[in-house]
């Protein structure tokens, strides 16, 4: 048997070339870091009204869609006073606050809880898309790589 040993230079995020950073960002950002939290927040918010999230889809720099089984009957009889008693952070994820705040603001403005719900869910999924886009920024990438101790090859592959 014969063994071959090779040496590989290892780089931190800040030491990579722009091309290597772009390659590394594509690898690291294949998924939204907080996707499970986003979906839990959307599902729990919808569930407070007996609504089910049927499908969702979002990506960086692109679409942001969510489909539920919400109908006006899910909100019949709901008052603004009752809506104000919704928990602020039922999952503990920051999107909980966005969903509740948009819902309350739109419900107060329009008087229509169903419309307010649709606007809140749309705001939530768009917020998720924007956060995923933000994962690609230089500052965010530097923070993520430092916090996780990531090291790279010269080409930007994770070691």
N, C-alpha and C positions, 0 to 999 in steps of 0.2 A: 504494500500500500504506500501511496505517496500523498503527502499533504501539501497543499499550497496555501500560504498565508498572504493575504493582501492587506494593504493599508488603505483606509478611506478617510479623507479629511471630513470633519464634521463641523457644521456651521450653526450658529444661532440665527434666528429670524433677521436680526439687524445686520448680519454679515452677508446675507444672500444678495445676489444681483436682482434687479427688477424682474427679469425673466424667471428666475428661480422662485422668487416670491409669488409670482402669478401661478406657477405650477403648484407650489405648496398650498396656496389658498384654495385652489380647485380641489385638492385632495382633502384638506381639512374641512372644507365647507360643503361637502357633498350633501349633508343633511343640516337642517336647522337645529342648532344646539338645544333649543327649548321646545321642540315640536311636541313632545309628550305632555308638557305642561300646558301648552297652547290648547291642545285638543281636550285635555281634562277640563280646563277652564271653560271652554265653549260648551262642552257637554253638560257640565254641572250647572252653568248659567241657564241653558235651555231646559234642563231637567226641573228647575225651580218652577217652571210653568207647565210641566207635563209634556214638554216638547222634546222630540228626539232629533239629534243630528244625523241626517241620512248619509251625507257625503261632504267631503271638504277637499280642497286642493289649493296649494299656494307654492310659490317658488320665488327666488330672488329675481328682481327686475321683470316680473311677469304677472301672471294672473293671481287672483286671490278670490276664490269662490267657496261658498258654503251653502248647503242645501239642508233644510229641516222640514219636518212635517207640520210646522206651525200654521194654524188657521186662526181667524178671529175668535173662534169659540174657546181657544186656550186662554184667552185673556178677558172673556166676558165677565163683567162684574168686578174686575180688578180696579181698585181705586189708587190714586196717586199716594194717598196716605199708607195704604198697604204696601205699595211698591217701595216706599222709602224704608220699610223694615227689612228689605232684602239684606242678607249679610254682605259686608263689604269685601271680604276675602274668603270665600268658602273653600277654595283650594289652596290658598296661600300664595298663589302666583300673581304677579303684578297685573296681568290682563283682567283679573277679576274686577279690579277697580275701574278699568276702562269700560268694560261691559255694563257695569252697574251705573256708572256716571252718564254714559251716552244714553242708556235706556231711560233713566230718570229725567234727563234734560229734554229728550225728544218726547217723552210722555207728557211732561209738563207743557211743552210748546204746542203739541198737536192734539193732546187729549186722547190719542189713539195708542193703546198699549201694543197692539199688534205691529203697527208701523214702527213704533219705538224699538220693539224687539228686533225687527229686521235691520234697522239702522245700527243697533248695538252689535249684532252679530257680524254685519258687514265691516264695521269699524274694527272689531276684534281680529278678523282674518286679514284685513289690510295691515293692521299693526304687526301681525306675525310676519307678513311678507317684508315689511320695512325693517324689522329686526334682522331677518335673514340677510337682507341686502347689506345691513350694517356690519355683519360678520366679516365682510370682505374689506372693510376699511383698514388702512395701514395701522391706525391706533388700536383697533380691536384685535387685529391679527397679532400685533406685538404683545398685547396683554394676554391673549389666549396662549400663545407660544411660551411666554415667560412663565405663566402660572402653571402650565403643564410640563415644563421642562423639555419642550420639543427641540429636537436637533435634526438637522437635514444634511443631505448630500449636497454637493455643489449644484446639482440640477434642481434641488428643491424637494426631493423625495424624503419622507420621514425615515429616520434611522431606527 
